[in-house]
Amino acid sequence: MFRNNRLIGLIIGSCLDLAPILGVVLIFQLAVIRQPIPNVADLIIGSLFVVLGLTFFMLGLEQSLFPVGESMANAFARKGSVFWLLLFAFCLGFGTTIAEPALIAVTAKAADIAGGAHLITDNEAAKTAYALGLRLTVAASVGVAIVIGVLRILMGWPLHYFIIAGYLAVTAMTPFAPAEIIGIAYDSGGVTTSTITVPLVTALGIGLANSIKGRNPITDGFGLIAFASLTPMIFVMAFGMMA
Amino acid sequence: MIGWLHQFLDALLETGRDVLPIAAIIIGFQLLVIRKPLVHPGKTLLGFFNVLIGITFFLDGLKIALFPLGELMATQLTAPAFLNIPDSTAAIDWRNYGWVYLFGACIGFATTLAEPSLLAVAIKAEEISGKAISAWGLRLAVSLGVAFGIALGTFRIVTGTELYYYIVVGYIVVVVQTLFAPKLIIGLAYDSGGVTTSTVTVPLVTALGLGLASTVPGRNPLLDGFGLVAFASLFPIITVLGYAQLAEWLGRKRNSNHT
């Protein structure tokens, strides 16, 4: 009985989450653009899919991603090996980013731009190599970000020093980076953190902060995602300056 | 029907490719380094499966229903005929693009509310703060930040001003706010910048940016079309810090009234 109530609650929550998007789209389409909605059937089926998808995602989140992230954090804390923890952190950051579809799309576009601007030779082989290099760069930068973030939680260093230093690096590098890469570099910070990475990394950070004495989960547990969206900007600009 | 099924399988494959390396890393470390079996292997596997199915349905639904419509609207709203711009060579007046800013703000707000990553972080934040930070309050603050960011980002594309200046000013605001904001919120606020832009927001916002940059005279879609995602990840930091400052200030005011 309890299980059913929870499921219904999740479904209602998903409907509430979707409602604003539908509202905006319908109001603009009907009142501002004043066109009929094309493919009403598709809209209804798609919306049902979205609600179903959100519900399953929420269910799975609490069954797997959150507990796994936290239990691994606990296990590493008990094991007490900083090396393995940091290696895990790097693998998690690198592995989740390298396969990220949004990143693949962005790097392909970036290669087109670089080819068009004659930063690289304008042919397929050069573009593919450029896109792959960029992808590896971003994935490595996210790996490094998670490593620094985990190290910060272990040591209890204040987060904002790192963020301010990162901002300074971005600000200082921008004037020297090729103009074509800047927009992509800034945007790449936002696209790296996928829907699966975020819950896992958040649970890892909070789990670590929970299991280490003297750390407060709310002040120390967050911040991993912030690093993961900051370092790609720096790495991508560096990549653009070297390529 | 076959078309949907095909699309669904494609989406499942794409999500699977996204999940696979993560599963491999977790299982590898669990078996080789931690050397303990998972506590609830069945439940965990079921949960992973649910996540996989959930993301697939979610993305597929968006692809069927919302992305085509959103992209269509982005091109319609940025079309010179709709905006009553008589001549494409006439000087650009940013005031002509009012509907674009409003649409950008609304769609940014609405898509962020439905963003699964933000949902995950908001749930965790509410849980560990003992409800001091409400999931809804956080989500609203982040969504408002994205709304403002997208509106400002479209304004930037229309006026053709440098992305760099906006970002630097945004950074300065964040740094100043950090000095005064309650320490409790800082990590969460920084994190909320990164979680806003994933599956839902990026495709719609990119379509809006590229559409706008290709219709506004003198803009290059490749150079000016980017940057909206950067705005959408910067401004939530400012609004979340602001939300915490406001909550603290109101709380202090209430306390001083009582005593």
Interface residues (C-beta under 8 A of the other chain):
Chain A: D17 L18 P20 I21 G23 V24 V25 F28 Q29 V32 I33 Q35 I37 P38 N39 D42 L43 I44 I45 G46 S47 L48 F49 V50 V51 L52 G53 L54 T55 F56 F57 M58 L59 G60 L61 E62 Q63 S64 L65 F66 P67 V68 S71 M72 A75 F76 K79 W84 F88 C91 L92 G95 T96 I98 A99 E100 P101 A102 D112 I113 G116 L159 H160 I163 I164 Y167 V170 T171 T174 P175 A179 E180 I182 G183 I184 Y186 D187 G189 G190 V191 T192 T193 S194 T195 I196 T197 V198 P199 L200 T202 A203 I206 P217 I218 T219 D220 G221 F222 G223 L224 I225 A226 A228 S229
Chain B: W4 E14 R17 D18 V19 L20 P21 I22 A24 I25 I26 F29 Q30 V33 I34 K36 L38 V39 H40 K43 T44 L45 L46 G47 F48 F49 N50 V51 L52 I53 G54 I55 T56 F57 F58 L59 D60 G61 L62 K63 I64 A65 L66 P68 L69 G70 L72 M73 Q76 L77 F82 W99 F103 C106 I107 F109 A110 T111 L113 A114 P116 S117 L119 A120 V121 I123 K124 A125 I128 S129 L163 Y164 I167 V168 Y171 V174 V175 T178 K183 L184 I186 G187 L188 Y190 D191 G193 G194 V195 T196 T197 S198 T199 V200 V202 L222 L223 D224 G225 F226 G227 L228 V229 A230 A232 S233
